[in-house]
């Protein structure tokens, strides 16, 4: 007979390649935008870095407060809320509207532009109130006039932020992720250019008063707004390429009304979040002039690692999550939630640990330059204390995406309410909790983290209530291992940092080197331990890298592409039956394979005639009584159990099977060939179907007679290792036999990364009646009832997958050995009795519930690692009953003891070579098998008797409870009292008794795990020893006695006490009033104004302080606010001829009440952090002598004014002369 042609399925799209699965598409989308997102985060961080170093803390705080208004509205409302609602609504419009949602997009864009324009105008009108009394109060330390001026210039950015977010959402629904990912990069590039121009523009922003015409102010405000406009406008070319029409169209669409219904929830969400943000910014601005800048940039620094990982994943997964939610596919939503949570936690926990331990060093390395060097360490401390908030923050964002995808707009309101409440309470107490004003911003960061923690807890509770079981057990185990590995890596990092002396490195460049070395050490140790712990994601990454580097050989080829000639018709999933026999039907559908979703009880098609691919009982109560409650990891009751990817034909390539033997040549001639096409080369068009009821299979018109092709014999799937079934959800690993039309397989759950047991019901599609009492669907329904039973002797039923003919029962995998393998080891009779006792207990529970287990074949039973006999492959057949299970219990006990099967196939007169690999037992003249005691004399009488008598219903054993009771007694009575022998030193204990049926292979694997755990414990022990050693060394260096004769409390300095102020100069002894002077005056070669945070004050008059003329003075600028509201201070840097050790500084000044500090500098152009304080005083009217004390000679001396004299609300200080005295 001629071999039929091999035809590949034609995909649904025009491309020639096979369509990718949902996970592959998600991976590709994530990879395509990862680079853009990374560059966006890096350039955005560079922008924030330049803002601080170029503007300084005072101006930067005003700018950040002003820019907070458009950012708060745009990013929170549009970026987090509106975009999440637009995506699912646009998808539905694309699916439901005849024009693919084009009209809806036009109306949406028109309405959004109008609302944003009105909001921008209102913001401009309310700028003085918002900037002067809401975000920054008038009595705070941030300049309110500058904040109001910048608000006028930055408010128009609100319109462009909104349109950019809307354009990105529209492009995302078209699967165009790249333009939206690159748009923020363009914004950041423009902003960096603007800051460079600002730095090169001469002069400084005038603050007393602030003038809107100031060039630097205009460059800063209008330039940043231009960057945001660029972000929105650069998306227009991509909009045009995808043929999206943005012409204005007025009108109210039904879906726009849905926005109106959600509007109240959105407005409430925004108001609640605004309250928390306003409180935090107010508290920060009142306590510290640099508070808003530190608070905002600490959070921006935390966002840098999260943005690359978390946002990338969420951006790509949002359309997929929205489609699953729109299809009401709860299992797919839960799967996406679990995957996103696990991947985010694996990436975030090590980063959070590193930032917590190395926060101050990170602050110095990144921000310790130019005008912000004095506050860089404080910013790093804020990062260190608030780094933990990344964990709950990422969880909250994942939860919000799920709620918005399910169009539950009110649910996030409860989450943000919990977040804001906790945040406000702790923020209000921040000035009380903090030790001083510098620590207030640290407490604000902690308040943010605790608020998100509360939000994560609330979101988890609400998700559990909405979705049911969230399957977080595996996630919890993974998080625990990652956390322990990260802590160990952090401990090693601290030890290396101390031993190598990196903790003594200072300065921006030195701190950067320290951070790089510490990060390499910590992440290497942490991810190495994760690899040893066997975290699947880390293992996959390391294996892929090692294969790329050639360290590990390539993955083995399963040989699925080299199928032998006899198996060329194999398929890898349940095959669609050939039920389409009308001329319009394209024969290419024969080559598509799929798994049908569950059809709910009582469901009907569009005609109302309940025409389904298989018969479904229409009586809800009857069906529910038969199927019982759904017990599954994949669904809540009433939700299809099949993977969402299997809802539609996936275009998988298979091969057309051969014709049935009874087919004739004429039938082949009449049937249309699969390669037939129209004259234009196109295939026949598919018949229309009703989109309101789509089971993934076209409805079968009853009026069209079947063609000859429909009479061909149906061919079942060829199940082979490595094949995927159930829409790619499960990958087959190994077959474990079968029984009476069932096939048993061990498989891997791809999504949840766990092994499962699959029972294929009618895999060969030989059942003539699909829905009768003995049909496959009835088998699936009866088996689903077993999910309610929780017993060691029954593998828990997780799910059932219903197909057009037959289906799959998914159960937990039972590690161990098959019954045949265990019987071949000749186990002890007592051990066998204990094993079957667990199976009898499960059978009794099933019988009490009105069901049965179908204990009818040895291939169904596996012996678990704990020695229990488990029904590993559930599948309750139609002829199964309680008496049959009792008979099966006796047969399993008999087989386990004797390695023989005591039941003949086909009745007493049947015969077979083997059953499940077991030979048939020897039978006596009466047709009953010989007793186990005759084969193995050591078998106790009770065990032998129950094995034989359970096989016949008239022998006294009629219930599973009786079997369980007798086996319990037999196993106890037969126990012997053993004396524990004395073991000599080094002698091994004897092997455990033979009554245990524990699997030797599992014991070997357990020993391997124990050995690996031993090495981990050794490593942790060594690590602990190193930590203890460092602590001992530190304490010894502190408390060990030295050569000094001072008391111990004067010798010890562990850095926990405040520095002692320089002592005043000693007065001359009372008995020698005419003592010679202890210092001599020094000449000064030059003086210059030192103003690191703005233009020098009175630079031309700086030399007046050296002429020793009280009539000529140098004055600071006149300020309306006291230092450090605008700047930290201003001063005079004097240059001496040679380095000298100063003893006294005399300042002549008419500005009584001014506060000055005397500092030494190593260079002529230092930063304030590079100077060293040697004395301080408050100036009086006239000459003020300031005693100083220094251990090193210095050439450059700074007179640093930290407090100005107050004269009628005007703050200004004047200095007439300065004199320096040094030791002779």
HELIX and SHEET records of a PDB file:
HELIX    1   1 UNK A   22  UNK A   71  1                                  50    
HELIX    2   2 UNK A   72  UNK A   82  3                                  11    
HELIX    3   3 UNK A   83  UNK A   96  1                                  14    
HELIX    4   4 UNK A  102  UNK A  125  1                                  24    
HELIX    5   5 UNK A  127  UNK A  129  1                                   3    
HELIX    6   6 UNK A  130  UNK A  134  3                                   5    
HELIX    7   7 UNK A  144  UNK A  154  1                                  11    
HELIX    8   8 UNK A  157  UNK A  173  1                                  17    
HELIX    9   9 UNK A  178  UNK A  200  1                                  23    
HELIX   10  10 UNK A  215  UNK A  233  1                                  19    
HELIX   11  11 UNK A  236  UNK A  241  1                                   6    
HELIX   12  12 UNK A  254  UNK A  287  1                                  34    
HELIX   13  13 UNK A  291  UNK A  306  1                                  16    
HELIX   14  14 UNK A  307  UNK A  311  3                                   5    
HELIX   15  15 UNK A  312  UNK A  326  1                                  15    
HELIX   16  16 UNK A  330  UNK A  367  1                                  38    
HELIX   17  17 UNK A  370  UNK A  375  5                                   6    
HELIX   18  18 UNK A  376  UNK A  386  1                                  11    
HELIX   19  19 UNK A  389  UNK A  405  1                                  17    
HELIX   20  20 UNK A  411  UNK A  428  1                                  18    
HELIX   21  21 UNK A  430  UNK A  433  1                                   4    
HELIX   22  22 UNK A  437  UNK A  439  5                                   3    
HELIX   23  23 UNK A  440  UNK A  467  1                                  28    
HELIX   24  24 UNK A  473  UNK A  499  1                                  27    
HELIX   25  25 UNK A  502  UNK A  504  5                                   3    
HELIX   26  26 UNK A  508  UNK A  533  1                                  26    
HELIX   27  27 UNK A  536  UNK A  548  1                                  13    
HELIX   28  28 UNK A  565  UNK A  567  5                                   3    
HELIX   29  29 UNK A  587  UNK A  591  5                                   5    
HELIX   30  30 UNK A  620  UNK A  627  1                                   8    
HELIX   31  31 UNK A  644  UNK A  646  5                                   3    
HELIX   32  32 UNK A  665  UNK A  670  1                                   6    
HELIX   33  33 UNK A  708  UNK A  711  5                                   4    
HELIX   34  34 UNK A  776  UNK A  784  1                                   9    
HELIX   35  35 UNK A  785  UNK A  788  5                                   4    
HELIX   36  36 UNK A  819  UNK A  824  1                                   6    
HELIX   37  37 UNK A  829  UNK A  848  1                                  20    
HELIX   38  38 UNK A  858  UNK A  860  5                                   3    
HELIX   39  39 UNK A  882  UNK A  898  1                                  17    
HELIX   40  40 UNK A  932  UNK A  935  1                                   4    
HELIX   41  41 UNK A  941  UNK A  949  1                                   9    
HELIX   42  42 UNK A  960  UNK A  973  1                                  14    
HELIX   43  43 UNK A 1000  UNK A 1039  1                                  40    
HELIX   44  44 UNK A 1048  UNK A 1051  1                                   4    
HELIX   45  45 UNK A 1099  UNK A 1106  5                                   8    
HELIX   46  46 UNK A 1168  UNK A 1170  5                                   3    
SHEET    1   A 6 UNK A 724  UNK A 725  0                                        
SHEET    2   A 6 UNK A 730  UNK A 739 -1                                        
SHEET    3   A 6 UNK A 742  UNK A 749 -1                                        
SHEET    4   A 6 UNK A 754  UNK A 761 -1                                        
SHEET    5   A 6 UNK A 807  UNK A 812 -1                                        
SHEET    6   A 6 UNK A 797  UNK A 802 -1                                        
SHEET    1   B 3 UNK A 816  UNK A 818  0                                        
SHEET    2   B 3 UNK A 861  UNK A 864 -1                                        
SHEET    3   B 3 UNK A 869  UNK A 871 -1                                        
SHEET    1   C 3 UNK A 900  UNK A 901  0                                        
SHEET    2   C 3 UNK A 918  UNK A 920  1                                        
SHEET    3   C 3 UNK A 914  UNK A 915 -1                                        
SHEET    1   D 4 UNK A1079  UNK A1082  0                                        
SHEET    2   D 4 UNK A1217  UNK A1223 -1                                        
SHEET    3   D 4 UNK A1142  UNK A1149 -1                                        
SHEET    4   D 4 UNK A1182  UNK A1187 -1                                        
SHEET    1   E 5 UNK A1084  UNK A1090  0                                        
SHEET    2   E 5 UNK A1130  UNK A1140 -1                                        
SHEET    3   E 5 UNK A1194  UNK A1203 -1                                        
SHEET    4   E 5 UNK A1155  UNK A1161 -1                                        
SHEET    5   E 5 UNK A1172  UNK A1178 -1                                        
SHEET    1   F 2 UNK A1114  UNK A1115  0                                        
SHEET    2   F 2 UNK A1214  UNK A1215 -1                                        
SHEET    1   G 2 UNK A1205  UNK A1207  0                                        
SHEET    2   G 2 UNK A1210  UNK A1212 -1                                        
END                                                                             
